[in-house]
Amino acid sequence: MHEYSVNDARSAISEMALGLRWPFEGRKQTDFAMKTIIAEQDGASAATVTPARPMLWTLVSLSLSMLLPSLGTSSANVALPNFAQAFGAPFQAVQWIVLAYLLAITTLIVSVGRLGDMAGRRRLLLVGISLFTLSSAACGAAPSLWLLVAARAMQGVGAAIMMALTMAFVGETVPKDRTGSAMGLLGTMSAVGTAFGPSLGGVLIAGFGWPAIFLANVPLGIVTFVLAHRVLPEDRPAPRGGGFDGLGTLLLASTLAAYALAMTIGRGHFATINAFLLLAFVFGMGTFVFVEARVASPLVRPAMFRDPMLARSLVMNLLVSTVIMTTFVVGPFYLARGLGLDPAGVGLVMSIGPFISVLSGFPAGRLVDRWGARGVVVGGLAALAAGAFALAVLPLMFGLAGYIAGIAILTPGYQLFQAANNTTVMMDVQADRRGLVSGMLNLSRNLGLVTGASVMGAVFAVSTAAADIAAASPGALASGLRTTFAVAGVLMVVALALAIAGSVVTHRHR
């Protein structure tokens, strides 16, 4: 009666959900397509199961779960000068409002991905959304800098859960030939959050003060929780396996904390304590690798990095995220102190790049599906390198217009890279490892974000040659911008070389 295969049904529903097309004619065919997927998943006959939840609303739910963590990052970045003024704290101290959030994500994202594989992704995702929402309210009510930092760390725990499990759900609901489009959709939603954060943050700070940037997350979190609870598929019984690697999680957390401290304390001056912390970081990473190679259920299995494709993808992801975070750490200070823009103006300019990402994210995913991931990765990295070098030169020549031009070159490259790289990593992952591998991908991204906020922030502070960056002259800030993005451009050249080398090796083995 029906001549549609399981793959036909999967493609049809995913394309409908992604807004591409609807090839089935009539409601009966629609119901059949949905039932076919459920039957294949549960091993039952299509005639004996109930219609699946609309795939469209499942992807909407996952998109909101991707939006909130990016909103939590971008809205706080634009307020860094305001935090410094409100709490009477130096730049290196208020950086921890960003770093605490990023560190919580980085140290836990692999663990929660594995925990989702073991205990159920739906229930853990709902916990993460709840924690993010409650912590956002606590951030808005924080009376001191370090209580705000603590609340931001808890917010980061919720964000880690949401980020790791969202990509894992995509692996379950979208067929391989549409993975690029799905990743582009999630990239678009992440960009929406990143774009909405600075613009909304600037307006809220000007009208209501800095607490409003956190309180704005609360109603969005409630909507996300309700929708996820209603439409996400129920958890299935998890296969029995190893336990949770608490020791590995603790080692990774303390090691990354030492790394971030080494890059932020001392107000940009490298002293004995910084060297000691860097040594602690190196020792901690060695200990972590040693432990992970011997525990029964490691947080990160070292053998994973023997796959050259995965290793290259993770390193490139780290380097790209470092450069992207640099724009959000350095940008507000240059725009506010160097060009004299008010908070609303800073937020508006900072939202230009993410707004371009919103427009380019989904088309980038379609390009991956049509042209293949490897070529798109190379093209994206080339644009990122050109944009980073443009930001090192054009603002000094043309001021605000030059800054915007550099961002306009950089941003489409980021979306091309993200859609292609995520597709390369996630396309062929086994079902019982999707949470773990998604966590690894997000770990590399957030290591890059920590590096951008700490190392590149330190490069910016040192290159201004000012005792306090908040009091640096416009000329000093322009010099810092030039040096910092020149370094960022070099990082993108390194990533581009890795991508080209990987493409050459793949071509030779065909």
C-alpha positions as CSV (number, residue, x, y, z in Angstrom):
1,M,0.0,0.0,0.0
2,H,2.8,2.4,0.9
3,E,5.9,2.3,-1.1
4,Y,8.0,4.5,1.3
5,S,11.1,3.1,3.0
6,V,12.3,3.9,6.5
7,N,14.9,6.2,5.1
8,D,12.3,7.9,2.9
9,A,10.2,8.5,6.0
10,R,13.1,9.8,8.0
11,S,14.2,12.2,5.2
12,A,10.7,13.4,4.7
13,I,10.0,14.3,8.3
14,S,13.4,15.8,8.9
15,E,13.0,18.0,5.8
16,M,9.6,19.1,6.9
17,A,11.0,19.9,10.4
18,L,13.9,21.8,8.9
19,G,11.6,23.8,6.6
20,L,12.9,22.2,3.4
21,R,9.9,20.4,1.8
22,W,7.1,17.9,2.4
23,P,7.1,15.2,-0.3
24,F,4.2,13.1,1.0
25,E,0.7,13.8,-0.2
26,G,-2.1,13.7,2.4
27,R,-2.5,13.1,6.1
28,K,-2.4,9.3,5.8
29,Q,1.0,9.4,4.3
30,T,2.2,11.8,6.9
31,D,1.0,9.5,9.7
32,F,2.6,6.5,8.0
33,A,6.0,8.3,7.8
34,M,5.9,9.1,11.5
35,K,4.8,5.6,12.4
36,T,7.5,4.0,10.3
37,I,10.3,5.8,12.2
38,I,8.8,4.7,15.5
39,A,8.4,1.2,14.3
40,E,12.0,1.0,13.2
41,Q,13.2,2.3,16.5
42,D,11.1,0.1,18.7
43,G,11.1,-3.1,16.6
44,A,7.3,-3.0,16.2
45,S,5.0,-3.0,13.2
46,A,4.1,0.4,11.8
47,A,0.4,-0.4,12.2
48,T,0.7,-1.1,15.9
49,V,2.2,2.1,17.1
50,T,0.9,5.6,17.7
51,P,1.9,8.6,15.6
52,A,5.3,10.2,16.6
53,R,5.5,13.6,18.2
54,P,5.8,16.2,15.4
55,M,9.5,16.4,14.5
56,L,9.2,20.1,14.0
57,W,8.5,20.7,17.7
58,T,11.2,18.4,18.7
59,L,13.7,20.4,16.8
60,V,12.2,23.7,18.1
61,S,12.8,22.3,21.6
62,L,16.4,21.4,20.9
63,S,17.0,24.8,19.2
64,L,15.8,26.6,22.4
65,S,18.1,24.4,24.4
66,M,21.0,25.6,22.2
67,L,19.9,29.2,22.4
68,L,19.9,29.7,26.1
69,P,23.6,28.7,26.8
70,S,24.8,31.0,24.1
71,L,22.6,33.8,25.4
72,G,24.2,33.2,28.9
73,T,27.6,33.8,27.4
74,S,27.1,36.8,25.2
75,S,24.9,38.8,27.5
76,A,27.5,38.7,30.3
77,N,30.4,39.6,28.0
78,V,28.9,42.9,26.9
79,A,28.5,43.9,30.6
80,L,32.1,43.5,31.6
81,P,32.8,47.2,31.8
82,N,29.7,47.6,33.9
83,F,30.6,44.9,36.3
84,A,34.0,46.5,36.8
85,Q,32.4,49.8,37.7
86,A,29.5,48.3,39.8
87,F,31.8,46.2,42.0
88,G,34.9,48.4,41.9
89,A,36.9,45.5,40.6
90,P,39.8,45.3,38.0
91,F,39.4,43.6,34.6
92,Q,41.1,40.4,35.7
93,A,38.6,40.0,38.6
94,V,35.4,40.6,36.5
95,Q,36.7,38.2,33.9
96,W,35.7,35.4,36.3
97,I,32.1,36.2,35.7
98,V,32.7,34.9,32.2
99,L,35.3,32.3,33.1
100,A,33.3,30.7,35.9
101,Y,30.5,30.0,33.4
102,L,32.9,28.6,30.8
103,L,34.9,26.5,33.3
104,A,31.8,24.9,34.6
105,I,30.7,24.0,31.1
106,T,34.2,22.8,30.1
107,T,34.9,20.6,33.1
108,L,31.5,18.9,33.1
109,I,30.4,18.7,29.5
110,V,32.0,15.3,28.8
111,S,30.8,13.9,32.1
112,V,27.2,14.9,31.5
113,G,27.3,13.6,28.0
114,R,28.3,10.2,29.3
115,L,25.8,10.5,32.1
116,G,23.1,11.2,29.6
117,D,24.0,8.0,27.7
118,M,23.8,6.0,30.9
119,A,20.9,7.5,32.8
120,G,18.6,8.9,30.1
121,R,19.1,12.1,28.0
122,R,15.6,13.5,28.3
123,R,15.4,13.5,32.1
124,L,18.9,14.9,32.4
125,L,18.2,17.6,29.9
126,L,15.2,18.7,31.9
127,V,17.4,18.9,35.0
128,G,19.8,21.1,33.1
129,I,17.2,23.5,31.9
130,S,15.8,23.8,35.4
131,L,19.2,24.5,36.9
132,F,20.1,27.1,34.2
133,T,16.8,28.9,34.9
134,L,17.1,29.0,38.7
135,S,20.8,30.0,38.5
136,S,19.9,32.9,36.2
137,A,17.6,34.2,38.8
138,A,20.3,33.8,41.4
139,C,22.8,35.8,39.2
140,G,20.3,38.7,39.0
141,A,19.9,38.8,42.8
142,A,23.7,38.5,43.6
143,P,24.8,41.3,46.0
144,S,28.6,40.8,45.5
145,L,31.0,39.9,42.8
146,W,32.0,36.5,44.1
147,L,28.4,35.5,44.8
148,L,27.7,36.4,41.2
149,V,30.7,34.3,40.1
150,A,29.3,31.3,42.2
151,A,25.9,31.7,40.6
152,R,27.4,31.9,37.2
153,A,29.3,28.6,37.8
154,M,26.0,26.9,38.6
155,Q,24.4,28.4,35.5
156,G,27.3,26.9,33.6
157,V,26.5,23.4,35.0
158,G,23.0,23.7,33.6
159,A,24.4,25.0,30.3
160,A,26.8,22.1,30.0
161,I,24.0,19.6,30.3
162,M,21.9,21.4,27.7
163,M,24.8,21.8,25.2
164,A,26.0,18.2,25.4
165,L,22.6,16.5,25.1
166,T,21.1,18.7,22.4
167,M,23.6,17.5,19.8
168,A,23.1,13.9,20.9
169,F,19.3,14.2,20.3
170,V,20.0,15.5,16.8
171,G,21.9,12.3,16.1
172,E,18.8,10.3,17.0
173,T,16.2,12.3,15.1
174,V,17.8,13.4,11.8
175,P,19.1,11.0,9.0
176,K,22.7,11.2,8.0
177,D,22.1,13.0,4.7
178,R,20.4,15.9,6.5
179,T,22.9,16.1,9.4
180,G,24.5,19.2,8.0
181,S,21.2,21.0,7.7
182,A,20.4,20.1,11.3
183,M,23.8,21.3,12.6
184,G,23.3,24.5,10.6
185,L,20.0,25.0,12.3
186,L,21.5,24.6,15.7
187,G,24.3,26.9,14.7
188,T,21.8,29.4,13.7
189,M,20.0,29.2,17.1
190,S,23.3,29.5,18.9
191,A,24.0,32.6,16.8
192,V,20.5,34.0,17.6
193,G,21.4,33.7,21.3
194,T,24.8,35.3,20.7
195,A,23.2,38.1,18.7
196,F,20.3,38.7,21.0
197,G,22.5,38.7,24.1
198,P,24.6,41.9,23.3
199,S,21.8,43.9,21.9
200,L,19.3,43.0,24.7
201,G,22.1,43.3,27.3
202,G,23.0,46.8,26.2
203,V,19.3,48.0,26.3
204,L,18.6,46.3,29.6
205,I,21.8,47.7,31.3
206,A,20.9,51.2,30.1
207,G,17.3,50.9,31.3
208,F,17.4,48.6,34.4
209,G,21.0,47.9,35.3
210,W,23.1,44.7,34.9
211,P,20.9,42.3,36.9
212,A,18.3,42.5,34.2
213,I,20.6,40.7,31.7
214,F,20.4,37.5,33.9
215,L,16.7,37.8,34.8
216,A,15.7,37.9,31.1
217,N,16.8,34.3,30.9
218,V,14.1,33.1,33.4
219,P,11.0,33.3,31.2
220,L,12.9,31.8,28.3
221,G,14.0,29.0,30.5
222,I,10.5,28.2,31.7
223,V,9.2,28.1,28.1
224,T,12.1,25.8,27.1
225,F,11.4,23.4,30.0
226,V,7.7,23.1,29.3
227,L,8.2,22.5,25.6
228,A,11.0,19.9,26.2
229,H,8.9,18.1,28.7
230,R,6.0,17.8,26.3
231,V,7.7,16.9,23.0
232,L,11.1,15.1,23.6
233,P,10.9,11.3,23.3
234,E,10.9,9.3,26.5
235,D,14.1,7.7,27.7
236,R,14.8,4.1,26.8
237,P,16.4,1.7,29.3
238,A,20.2,2.2,29.0
239,P,22.5,-0.7,28.4
240,R,24.5,-1.8,31.4
241,G,28.0,-0.5,31.3
242,G,30.7,1.2,33.3
243,G,30.2,3.7,36.1
244,F,30.7,7.4,36.3
245,D,34.3,8.7,36.3
246,G,34.3,11.0,39.3
247,L,38.1,11.1,39.7
248,G,38.6,12.1,36.0
249,T,36.0,14.8,36.4
250,L,37.7,16.2,39.5
251,L,41.2,16.1,37.9
252,L,39.9,17.9,34.8
253,A,38.2,20.6,36.8
254,S,41.2,21.4,39.0
255,T,43.6,21.3,36.0
256,L,41.5,23.7,34.0
257,A,41.1,26.0,37.0
258,A,44.9,26.2,37.4
259,Y,45.1,27.0,33.7
260,A,42.6,29.9,33.9
261,L,44.1,31.3,37.1
262,A,47.6,31.3,35.5
263,M,46.2,33.5,32.7
264,T,44.2,35.9,34.8
265,I,45.8,36.7,38.1
266,G,48.6,39.4,38.3
267,R,46.8,42.0,36.2
268,G,48.5,40.9,33.0
269,H,52.0,40.5,34.6
270,F,53.5,37.0,34.5
271,A,55.0,36.3,38.0
272,T,56.1,33.3,40.0
273,I,52.6,32.3,40.9
274,N,51.6,32.3,37.3
275,A,54.5,29.9,36.5
276,F,53.6,27.7,39.4
277,L,50.0,27.5,38.2
278,L,51.1,26.6,34.6
279,L,53.3,23.8,36.0
280,A,50.3,22.6,38.0
281,F,48.3,22.6,34.8
282,V,50.9,20.6,32.9
283,F,51.2,18.1,35.8
284,G,47.4,17.9,36.1
285,M,47.0,17.1,32.4
286,G,49.7,14.4,32.6
287,T,48.0,12.9,35.7
288,F,44.6,13.1,34.0
289,V,45.8,11.2,30.9
290,F,47.6,8.6,33.1
291,V,44.4,8.0,35.2
292,E,42.1,7.9,32.1
293,A,44.2,5.2,30.5
294,R,43.8,2.9,33.5
295,V,40.3,3.4,35.0
296,A,37.6,1.0,34.0
297,S,35.1,3.7,32.7
298,P,37.2,6.7,31.7
299,L,35.7,10.2,31.3
300,V,37.8,10.6,28.1
301,R,39.3,7.4,26.5
302,P,42.8,8.3,25.3
303,A,42.4,5.9,22.4
304,M,39.8,8.2,20.9
305,F,42.6,10.6,19.9
306,R,44.3,8.0,17.7
307,D,41.6,8.7,15.1
308,P,43.4,11.5,13.1
309,M,40.1,12.9,11.7
310,L,38.7,13.3,15.2
311,A,41.9,14.7,16.6
312,R,42.2,17.3,13.9
313,S,38.5,18.3,14.2
314,L,38.9,18.8,17.9
315,V,42.1,20.9,17.6
316,M,40.6,23.1,14.9
317,N,37.4,23.5,16.9
318,L,39.5,24.7,19.9
319,L,41.5,27.2,17.8
320,V,38.4,28.6,16.1
321,S,36.5,29.0,19.4
322,T,39.6,30.9,20.8
323,V,39.3,33.5,18.1
324,I,35.6,33.8,18.4
325,M,35.7,34.4,22.1
326,T,38.4,37.0,21.5
327,T,35.9,39.1,19.7
328,F,33.6,39.1,22.7
329,V,36.2,39.8,25.3
330,V,38.3,42.4,23.5
331,G,35.4,44.0,21.5
332,P,33.4,45.6,24.4
333,F,36.5,47.3,25.8
334,Y,37.7,48.6,22.4
335,L,34.2,49.9,21.5
336,A,33.5,51.4,24.9
337,R,36.9,52.8,25.8
338,G,38.6,53.1,22.5
339,L,35.7,54.5,20.4
340,G,33.6,56.0,23.2
341,L,30.3,54.1,22.5
342,D,27.6,53.9,25.2
343,P,26.4,50.5,26.4
344,A,23.5,50.4,24.0
345,G,25.9,51.3,21.1
346,V,28.3,48.6,22.2
347,G,25.5,46.0,22.3
348,L,24.3,47.0,18.9
349,V,27.8,46.7,17.3
350,M,28.5,43.5,19.1
351,S,25.3,42.0,17.7
352,I,26.3,42.6,14.1
353,G,28.5,39.5,13.8
354,P,26.0,37.1,15.4
355,F,23.2,38.6,13.3
356,I,25.2,37.7,10.2
357,S,25.6,34.2,11.8
358,V,21.8,34.0,12.0
359,L,21.5,34.6,8.3
360,S,24.3,32.3,7.3
361,G,24.0,29.4,9.7
362,F,21.3,27.4,7.9
363,P,22.6,28.0,4.4
364,A,26.0,26.8,5.7
365,G,24.4,23.5,6.7
366,R,22.8,23.1,3.3
367,L,26.2,23.7,1.6
368,V,27.7,20.9,3.8
369,D,25.0,18.5,2.6
370,R,25.5,19.4,-1.1
371,W,29.3,19.9,-1.3
372,G,30.7,17.8,1.5
373,A,32.1,18.7,4.9
374,R,35.9,18.7,4.1
375,G,35.8,21.4,1.4
376,V,33.5,23.6,3.5
377,V,35.8,23.3,6.5
378,V,38.7,24.7,4.4
379,G,36.6,27.5,3.0
380,G,35.3,28.5,6.5
381,L,38.8,28.6,8.0
382,A,40.1,30.7,5.1
383,A,37.4,33.2,5.8
384,L,38.2,33.2,9.5
385,A,41.9,33.8,8.9
386,A,41.0,36.7,6.6
387,G,38.6,38.2,9.1
388,A,41.1,38.0,12.0
389,F,43.8,39.8,10.0
390,A,41.2,42.4,8.9
391,L,40.3,43.1,12.5
392,A,44.0,43.7,13.2
393,V,44.3,46.3,10.5
394,L,41.0,47.8,9.4
395,P,39.8,49.4,12.7
396,L,43.0,51.4,13.0
397,M,42.5,52.7,9.4
398,F,38.7,53.3,9.4
399,G,37.6,53.2,13.1
400,L,34.1,51.7,13.7
401,A,33.5,51.0,10.0
402,G,36.8,49.0,9.8
403,Y,35.8,47.0,12.9
404,I,32.4,46.1,11.4
405,A,34.0,45.1,8.1
406,G,36.4,42.7,9.9
407,I,33.5,41.1,11.7
408,A,31.5,40.8,8.5
409,I,34.4,38.8,7.0
410,L,35.0,36.6,10.1
411,T,31.5,35.6,10.9
412,P,30.3,33.6,7.8
413,G,33.5,31.6,8.0
414,Y,32.7,30.6,11.6
415,Q,29.3,29.3,10.5
416,L,30.7,27.4,7.6
417,F,33.3,25.8,9.8
418,Q,30.9,24.9,12.6
419,A,28.3,23.2,10.4
420,A,30.9,21.2,8.5
421,N,33.1,20.3,11.5
422,N,30.1,19.2,13.6
423,T,28.8,17.1,10.8
424,T,32.2,15.4,10.2
425,V,32.4,14.4,13.9
426,M,28.8,13.4,14.6
427,M,27.7,11.7,11.4
428,D,28.9,8.2,12.0
429,V,28.8,8.0,15.9
430,Q,27.2,4.9,17.4
431,A,24.0,5.5,19.3
432,D,25.3,4.6,22.7
433,R,28.2,7.1,22.3
434,R,26.5,10.1,21.0
435,G,26.4,11.9,24.3
436,L,30.1,11.2,25.0
437,V,31.3,12.3,21.5
438,S,29.0,15.4,21.6
439,G,30.6,16.2,25.0
440,M,34.1,15.8,23.5
441,L,33.2,18.2,20.6
442,N,31.8,20.7,23.1
443,L,34.8,20.3,25.4
444,S,37.1,21.3,22.6
445,R,34.9,24.3,21.8
446,N,34.8,25.4,25.4
447,L,38.5,24.9,25.9
448,G,38.8,27.4,23.1
449,L,36.4,29.8,24.8
450,V,38.4,29.6,28.0
451,T,41.6,30.2,26.1
452,G,40.0,33.2,24.3
453,A,38.8,34.7,27.6
454,S,42.0,34.1,29.5
455,V,45.0,33.8,27.2
456,M,43.8,36.2,24.6
457,G,42.4,38.5,27.3
458,A,45.9,38.5,28.8
459,V,47.5,39.2,25.4
460,F,45.1,42.2,25.1
461,A,45.9,43.4,28.6
462,V,49.7,43.1,28.1
463,S,49.7,44.7,24.6
464,T,47.9,47.8,25.9
465,A,50.9,48.4,28.2
466,A,48.5,49.9,30.8
467,A,48.4,49.1,34.5
468,D,44.6,48.9,34.4
469,I,43.0,48.1,31.1
470,A,39.8,49.9,32.2
471,A,41.8,53.1,32.4
472,A,43.8,52.6,29.2
473,S,43.9,55.3,26.6
474,P,42.2,54.9,23.2
475,G,45.5,54.6,21.5
476,A,46.7,51.9,23.8
477,L,43.4,50.0,23.3
478,A,43.9,50.3,19.5
479,S,47.4,48.9,19.8
480,G,46.1,46.0,22.0
481,L,43.4,45.2,19.4
482,R,46.0,45.1,16.6
483,T,48.3,42.8,18.4
484,T,45.6,40.5,19.7
485,F,43.9,39.9,16.4
486,A,47.3,39.4,14.6
487,V,47.8,36.5,17.0
488,A,44.3,35.3,16.3
489,G,45.0,35.4,12.6
490,V,48.1,33.2,13.1
491,L,46.0,30.7,15.0
492,M,43.6,30.5,12.0
493,V,46.4,29.9,9.6
494,V,47.5,27.0,11.8
495,A,43.9,25.6,11.8
496,L,43.7,26.0,8.0
497,A,47.0,24.1,7.5
498,L,45.6,21.2,9.6
499,A,42.4,21.1,7.5
500,I,44.3,21.1,4.2
501,A,46.7,18.4,5.5
502,G,43.7,16.3,6.5
503,S,42.1,16.7,3.0
504,V,45.3,15.8,1.3
505,V,45.7,12.6,3.4
506,T,42.1,11.6,2.8
507,H,42.5,12.1,-1.0
508,R,45.6,10.0,-1.1
509,H,43.8,7.1,0.7
510,R,40.9,7.0,-1.8
